[in-house]
Amino acid sequence: MREKPRNLAFSYLVFLTIATSSQISAASHYKHARRHRDFATTPSNWGDAAANLLDGPKDFSIFPASSSVSSTSVASALPTRFLDSSAASPAPRQPHQQSRNRNPCLEKYCGAGRECQLSLNGHVAVCICARRCARRHRPVCGSNGKVYANHCELHRAACNAGSPLTASRLMRCLHRDVHQETSTALPATGNVLASTARSTSIPATKAETDRSFERENLVDKESYDLKDCSAQEYEIMKDNLLLYNHARLMAQDNHSKEYLVSIMFSHYDQNNNGNLERDELEQIAEREDLEQLSRGCSLGHMISYDDADKDGRLNINEFYMAFSKLYSVSVVSLDKTLEINEISARVGDNVEIKCDVTGTPPPPLVWRRNDADLEVLSEPEVRVFNDGSLYLERVQLIHAGNYTCHALRNKDVVQTHVLTVHTIPEVRVTPRLQSKRPGEEATMWCHVVGEPLPRVEWLKNDEPLREQTDVGNKYEVVGNGTRLIVKGIGYADTGAYMCQATSVGGITRDISSLVVQEQPTPTAAANEERRFFSFHNRGISVYEPSTCRLYHQIKSTDVIPGTREYVCGEGGVSCSWGRAINVANRYVYVSQPKKDRVLVISKIQMVVVDVVITDKYPVELEYAAALDQVWILNWRSERDIGIKTVQVIRDAAQKRKHHTVHPEPIDGHFDLVRGLYIPERQDIGHVFKYGYVTHTNQRGMYKLDLANMRYTRSADLAPYNCVPRNIQFPALYGFVVLECEEPVTARATGQLLLDYLTDTVLAHKPALVGKPLVSPDSRHLVTFDKQGSGVLLVVQEILPTGLKFAFDVKTTLNISDIAFYPSQTTHGYDLYASSIDKEDILFLNLATGKVEMITGVGKAMPTNMTKWGNPNRPIVESGIFGQYMVSPSNEALFVLNGETRTVNCEIGGLTHPGAVVWFTVSLH
């Protein structure tokens, strides 16, 4: 609890501050309201607004290509990127229609630091940089090291600079080096030129008035002699001034030292104009008898020494910089036993980490992760508080890793905090219920995921099972608990068999029930089965894998219900399929590049229920399950030339008419990209917030906010000569794996390991080339490099410390496609690979490195017959507890049994089968 003020001076100052704040607040509210109501503009100030537009950040609203703008509209002279769909209409409106319509600015959101302005005819709502901010004195430190009077000024400066600025703790600016401040404060060349252009358009009378004002405020060094106030005496005066005000105003609040300078500025700014003039400073010095703080120096000398722009007054930033040396000499220390601090948290917890680096006085602290400053990261779940503590909100697996803290001006004393994030184990068993006769054998399967990998055991009616060594060997546990076999069952074996997973995250169980009776009844296992769609030249076929029975067929010549369009075309028109994906086990989305559309097929009705029109040549599809979005990459050409557009189908799993939207445009047009990389769903169920976008021959990538469909920041990969070719997202430990190549020549430049949270590079392996693939449990990374004599498979383990080499396999099999199949010996996955030119399937145990071959699977489709970047021989697994895989050959489908590693059946009579999509159907 704070004590009452000790003297009347403090009471007076508090009263003065509250009164001033109230007046400023009221005035700012009035000005804010007025700025959004005063929509009428004159030709002269509209020209100024247009000039301001050229300096500010671009308005990313969509401008429809089909719309037109009246030739009389002032906005017709502006670049398209500043307008949105409200800025144009199919035909000019009549005056009486305009008067009845709502003002466009009432429906236009411009964001912080910007305001809405109308064109002369009132048709066009345009966002421009805010022309002024309320004189509210609430200093804020910008990420560029400058101090701004309030948040409005910060956002306004960011708008004019065309680059984002974030708010940091005020202490960061207060302790910033002078040479750093000077360099960051320099404007960009483009902004300087734009400012010059604007100044020439100012009327002569206004320019003369401004020059006259500047002359009046120039420092007269002749009349204000500095001989009596040397630099040393001036520094002593400032130190004494701070000590004086600190003792008088802040004796009971040692945690708000940066607030001291703030309250001093507010107190000295007598006319509340946001600047300190010499007269104000001299009046304060005389009234409070401050001359005694130093011989020969007074407050007025601050204009002489710290007026950086020489305009005869001090703004908030200059005033803060004048005291930037406050607490700069700080002796910091850290207990040797606290240098490494280990922290454990569960997914979803809120974690606050205190830094044990101390000093006298307490120094401002910097938090880093992989050498990236977390305070300027702009991640809402990662915050640095004013007291120097780090706060992680609802931690996820990507937050695991090392966090370091040190004093702002002393990087030698560092504390490292090692954060380990664990999950509650997840357990799934099958079958849920089974009925057997006495004497038969019962098998139950269990799949477990979690971080760390849980310990698995089986129980019967809450009692742990032990593998029996007596007569009959009743129980057999296979593959670390992945399977339980009950042999020679009798009536006493009826019960609830539980697969239990235990880790630091907790204990989780799932139950498989066994009923033993003379006449077994149909069980729940028979109520669910896997089926798959096969897309080929003559249409779409649906099969059941165990018997290889044709379940349903959609012919290429079928008419799409509710339309007059064919699925593919009349007569001998062959189907051309891009990609096909399962959406929430409700629909199958498949792209048709030559028809510029995506078909939506219902799993239940087995017909096309929706047709989604897209940009030219839609090919690649990715499903973001957590957001229920389907992302489309449109090639815009029959060949992949690296100039593609991105579209999104929202509410993809909902029963409704779907349409596409584009992500937020850049510079008034939709971005043309090379690659779009959306994280695939992993077993452990981590929800990814971001994807990445790459551009042709650009050594870097842009981070894509999936929920808001906009870019957030970029990652520079030029030091590694890396144009990303492929990107993979393990769900564990916050890693991102990149396959790199150099611009133009496309020569491989190795593999990069990035931190997903900060986009910093953690490791570079120039000699490791090839396409990376992550197993669904995020435990293994497989890189396959196609060489002249075959393929090299490099297997790495994904650990908290990074990637660890496990083994490599060199094979003469030219690999076409790879699938991960649930392992029968571990709770992980094994690898199956199809061949480009041989009738073989390769099996690789990722735990032991064991290799086998499955032969007799037919010849693959000739490579010259494949299109849209598809493999000539796909291989697709059916998911957890799925027994089968499918691999199309040139004229048939081969169904493989993953448990026995044999061919289950061959389905012939198909022409160039390609994409395969599995789904699960309930039988009732």
C-alpha positions, 0 to 999 in steps of 0.5 A: 500500500502506498503511503500518503504524500509527505509534503505539500509539493508532492500533493500539489504536483499530483493534483496538477497532474490529475487536472492536466490529464483530465483536461487533455483526456477531454480534449483528446476525446473531442478531437478524436470524435471530430476527426471521424465526423469532419468528412468534408475536404477541400481540394487543397487539403485533399491534395495534401492527403493524397501526398500523405497517402504516398508515404503511409502504409498501404491499404490492403482492402480488396479492389475488385477487378470488375468494378470501375471508378467514375472519371470525376472521382478524385480517387482515380488519380490515386494508386489502386492499392489505396482503395477497397471495394467500397471505393468503386461501384459499377456505375456512378450514383446520382446525387439524391442516391448519395444523400440517402446512403451512409457515409463510406467512412462509417463502414471503413476501419483504418486501424491505429495511426490512420484515419478515414478521409473522403474524396470530393464527391463523397464516394471514396473512403480512403485510409490515410496517416493520421494528421495529428494526435491528441496532446495526451502525455503518456510516453511510450518507447518505440521498437526503433528506440525513440520515445513518443508522447503517446500510442497515437504518435507511435502508430502515426510515426509507423504509418508515415514510415511505412514500417511497423513499430511496437511498444516496448518498456519505457526503460528500454529507450531511457537506457538506449545508447546515444549512437544507437538512437541517432542511427535508428532515428534516421529516416529512410531515403524514400520518406525523405524524398516524399517529405521534400515533395510535400513541403514544396506544395505548401503555399508560400505564406505558410512556408514563410510563417513556418520559417519565421517561427523557426527563426524565433525559436533558434538558440541564440548562443551569443546571449546564452553563454555556455562558459559558466556551464561546462559539460561536466557541470551540466551532467552534475546538474542533471544527476542532481535534478534526478536525485532531487525529484526522485527523493521528492516525488518517488521515495515510496516507488522504487519500481517506477524509475522511468516514470520519474522522467515522465512526470518531470516532463509533464510538470515542466510542460506548463502550456501543455503543448508537448514541448519544453521551451526555454522560458518554461524551464527558466520559470520552473527553475526560479520557482523551485529554486533549482539554481543550487543544483549546479554552479553556473547551470540551470534548466535553460541549458538543456536547450543548449545541450540536448536540443538535437534538432536545433528547433529551440525546444525539447520534445519528449524524445529529446528530454528522455535522451537527455537523461539516458545515462540515468542508471547507466553505470550499474554493477550487475551480479548473478548467483552462480547456482542460478545461472541455469534455471530449469522450468517444467510446464504443461501445455496450456499453462501460463508461465511467468519467469523471473530473472535473477540478474540483479544490480544497484540500482536494478538494471533494465533487463533484456529477454532473448530466445536464440538471440532474438529480442522477445520484447520486439517479437510482437507475439501476444502470448510472449510478453515482457513486463515492466518489472523485467519478468517474462510471461508466456501465456498458454504455453505450447510445444513450440515454446519449449527451449532456452530463454536468456536474460541479461542487463541491457548494458551488460551482456556478460552476465547471463541467466539461462532458463530451460523450459520443458513443455509436456502434454497429457498422454493421449491413448486410443485403442481398437476395437472398443468391443469384441465378442469371442468364443472360448478357445479363440484368440483376441487381439487389441491395439493401442496407439499412444502419443505424448511429450515426453513419450509415455510409458505404456502398460496393459491392465485388466479391470484396473489390475496390471497384466503380467506376461504369463510364463505358466501353462498357456502363456495367456498374455503377449504384449507386442511392441512396447504395448502397441498390441495385446494378444490374449490366447486361449481365452475362456469365460474368465477372460471377459472384462475391460482391458485398459491401455494406460499411458503414464508420463510427467503430464499425467495418466490416461487410459482407454478401454477395449472390452472383451466378451466371451460367449458361445454365440458371439454377437456383432461387435462395434468393430464391425460398425466402422470401416475404411474406404478410399477414393481413386481419381483416374482419367475416367472419373472417380471410384470408391473402394473397400480395401479388404475385399477390393469391392467397388462401392461407388463410381462417379463417371467423367460424363456425369452431370453435376447435380444442380448444374448443367456441367459435367464432372470432366466433360463429354465423350472422350474427354479425360479427367485432369486432377490436381490434388485431393484431400480429406476435409474433416472426414465429411468431404473430399476436395479435389482440384481441376486445374483445367477447369479453374475450379475445386469440386466438393464431394460428400462422403455420405451422398457420394456425389459432387455437392459444391463447385468452387470457382478459383483463379487460373489453374488451381493445383495444390490444396492444403487443409488447416483443420483447426481453422477449417480452411482449405488453402489453394495454390493456383499455378496460373499456367500449365507449367510451374513457373513460380508465379502463383496466387493463393486463395482460401476456402473458409468453413470448408467442412460446413454444409453451405455454398463455398467461395474463395477469398484472397489473403490480404493484398500487398501494395494493392495487388494479390501476392504472386508466390512460388510456394505455400507451406501450411503445417500438416496435422500431427498426431500430437495435435498441436495447432499451428498459427502460421505458415510460410510463403516463398517467392521465386529467387528470393532468399527468404520467406514471409510468415503467414498468419493463417487465421487472419490471412495476412503476412506478419513478418519475414525471415532473411535467409540471404546469409545461407544463400537459401531459397526455400524449396520445401518446408516441414513443421515438426510439432515438437520443440518448435522447429522448422526444417527447410530444403534450400537451393540457390537463386537462378541455378537452383543448386542445392545449398543444404538443410536449415533448422529454424526456430518457429517462434522467432524465425532464427536459424539454429543450424545449417547443414550444407552437405545434407541435401534432399527433400525432408519429410517429418513422421506424423509423431514428429520423432523422425525426419527423413531426407531423401536425395535423388542421386544418379545411381539411386536414392540416399535416405537420411534418417534423423531423430528430432530431439529437444537439442535439435536434429541427431543423425540416426542412420542412412540407407542407400538404395538403387530404387528410384523413389517416387513417393513416401508414406508413413505407416504406424509401426507394429513394434513401437508407438512410432512409424515405419516408412514405405516408398514406391518406385518410379520405374520398378515393381517394388515397394521399399519398407524401412523400420525407422527404429532399427534401420531394417529394410525389406522389399515388397515385389510384384506391384505392377509397373508405374505410370510413365513419368511423361504421363503425370501432370501438376507435379504429382508423383507417377506412383503415389503411395497412401496409408489409411491412418492410425489403426488402418491396416492397408495402403494403396499404390496406383500403377499404370492401369491398376490399384494395388492394395497393400497389407501393412501388417503382413507387408504383402499385396492384398489385392489388385484392382484392374480396369482403370486408366492412369489412376492417380490421387487416392484419399482415405476416409472412415465410414460408420456402418449402422 
